[in-house]
Structure formats: C-alpha cells, structure tokens
C-alpha cells in the first residue's frame, strides 16, 4: 500500500526557515516524479516545486524561486523541501505528491491533475 507522509511543518517567524520532508512507502520503483504543492485557506492548491526521478532536474514556482530548494533521496525514498526567507504569504498547508511517470524533465510546473498520489499535508504558518 502506497503512502506519502509529510512532516516538518510548524510555526516560524518571517525570515526564518523550515524543512519539510515527504516519506514514500510501498513503492519499490524509485523512478517517479515528486512535487510539492500548497494550499492556503480559501484558495486553490498551487504548485510549489518539482523534482525529476533522478534528482538532477527541478522546477520552482516564481513565488518561491531562490528561497526554496527541493531534493530527494532515492535510497531513503524521501523528498524534502528546504524553505528559507519565509514570508507570511507562504502560510499554507503543504502537500507532497507523486507522479508515477519517470518522464518529467524539470522544465515546467506540475499540475494537480497529473499527480497520482498525495500526502495528507503539513501545516506551515509564517508570522509577521
């Protein structure tokens, strides 16, 4: 049974950092695309960052580029999102998601529709 479990959310002051982690279980084949999305209250779920299965290509939304870094460890089957210089507008529930296709090349954002499996989310609150 496949599971994606996020961790690392919490309350942080503006300018601070947080590291989110997504642990994937039940999927022996590591050749899949990972993405992070976020959803603020009353808003749609938006793309944040994505990483190809080999970890060599990544793509970021304009709002987080230069502040967030996505990475993955295919031995541990995890995908992390390092968030720095956090702003109050980064406040949201953050979701990791997997697209079982290995063909993503890191040159475009992912869409919610193409993701095959989702975690339950972890809450991030950035205070001003």
C-alpha positions as CSV (number, residue, x, y, z in Angstrom):
1,X,0.0,0.0,0.0
2,X,1.5,3.3,-1.1
3,X,1.7,6.1,1.5
4,X,3.1,9.6,1.3
5,X,3.6,11.2,4.7
6,X,4.7,14.8,5.2
7,X,6.5,16.1,8.2
8,X,8.3,19.2,9.4
9,X,5.6,21.9,9.3
10,X,5.1,24.4,12.1
11,X,5.1,28.0,13.1
12,X,8.0,30.2,12.1
13,X,8.7,33.9,12.1
14,X,9.1,35.7,8.8
15,X,12.6,35.4,7.5
16,X,13.0,32.0,9.2
17,X,13.5,28.6,7.7
18,X,11.7,25.2,7.8
19,X,12.5,21.9,6.2
20,X,9.6,19.7,5.1
21,X,10.1,16.0,4.4
22,X,7.9,13.5,2.5
23,X,8.4,9.8,3.1
24,X,7.2,7.5,0.5
25,X,6.5,3.9,1.3
26,X,5.0,1.0,-0.6
27,X,6.7,1.9,-3.9
28,X,9.9,-0.1,-4.6
29,X,10.5,1.6,-8.0
30,X,12.1,5.0,-7.4
31,X,11.6,6.2,-10.9
32,X,8.8,8.7,-10.3
33,X,8.4,12.4,-10.2
34,X,7.9,14.2,-6.9
35,X,6.2,17.5,-6.3
36,X,5.3,19.9,-3.5
37,X,2.1,21.9,-3.6
38,X,0.5,24.3,-1.1
39,X,-3.0,25.4,-0.4
40,X,-3.9,28.5,1.7
41,X,-7.3,28.7,3.3
42,X,-10.0,29.5,0.7
43,X,-7.5,29.2,-2.2
44,X,-6.7,26.6,-4.8
45,X,-3.9,24.1,-4.4
46,X,-0.9,25.6,-6.1
47,X,2.4,24.2,-7.5
48,X,5.5,24.9,-5.5
49,X,8.3,22.7,-6.7
50,X,9.1,19.5,-8.6
51,X,12.0,17.2,-9.0
52,X,12.7,14.5,-11.6
53,X,13.1,10.9,-10.5
54,X,16.9,11.1,-10.8
55,X,17.1,14.3,-8.8
56,X,19.1,16.2,-11.4
57,X,16.3,18.5,-12.6
58,X,14.0,20.6,-10.6
59,X,11.5,23.4,-11.3
60,X,10.1,26.1,-9.0
61,X,7.2,28.5,-9.0
62,X,8.2,32.1,-9.4
63,X,7.0,32.9,-5.9
64,X,9.5,30.5,-4.2
65,X,12.4,30.5,-6.7
66,X,15.6,31.4,-4.9
67,X,14.1,30.7,-1.5
68,X,13.0,27.1,-1.6
69,X,15.0,24.0,-2.6
70,X,13.6,20.6,-3.4
71,X,15.7,17.5,-3.1
72,X,15.2,13.8,-2.9
73,X,17.0,10.7,-1.6
74,X,16.1,7.6,-3.6
75,X,17.8,5.3,-1.2
76,X,15.6,6.5,1.6
77,X,12.6,7.2,-0.7
78,X,12.1,10.7,0.6
79,X,11.7,14.1,-0.9
80,X,12.5,17.3,1.0
81,X,11.6,20.9,0.7
82,X,14.0,23.4,2.3
83,X,12.3,26.7,2.8
84,X,14.2,29.8,3.6
85,X,13.5,33.5,3.9
86,X,9.9,32.6,4.7
87,X,7.2,35.2,4.2
88,X,3.7,35.4,5.7
89,X,2.3,34.7,2.3
90,X,4.0,31.3,2.4
91,X,1.5,30.3,5.1
92,X,-0.4,27.2,3.8
93,X,-0.9,23.5,4.1
94,X,1.9,21.9,2.1
95,X,1.3,18.6,0.2
96,X,3.8,16.3,-1.4
97,X,2.6,14.3,-4.3
98,X,3.9,11.7,-6.7
99,X,3.5,11.2,-10.4
100,X,4.4,7.6,-11.2
101,X,5.7,8.6,-14.6
102,X,9.5,8.8,-14.9
103,X,9.5,11.2,-17.9
104,X,9.3,14.6,-16.2
105,X,12.4,16.6,-17.2
106,X,12.1,19.6,-14.8
107,X,11.3,22.2,-17.4
108,X,7.8,23.1,-16.4
109,X,5.5,23.2,-13.3
110,X,3.4,20.1,-12.4
111,X,-0.4,20.2,-12.4
112,X,-2.6,18.8,-9.6
113,X,-4.3,16.7,-12.3
114,X,-1.3,14.8,-13.3
115,X,-0.3,13.7,-9.8
116,X,-1.1,10.1,-8.9
117,X,-0.8,10.1,-5.2
118,X,-1.0,12.7,-2.4
119,X,0.1,13.0,1.2
120,X,-2.3,14.5,3.7
121,X,-0.4,17.7,4.1
122,X,1.6,19.5,6.8
123,X,0.7,23.0,8.0
124,X,3.2,25.9,7.7
125,X,2.4,29.2,9.5
126,X,4.7,32.2,9.0
127,X,4.1,35.0,11.4
128,X,5.0,38.6,10.6
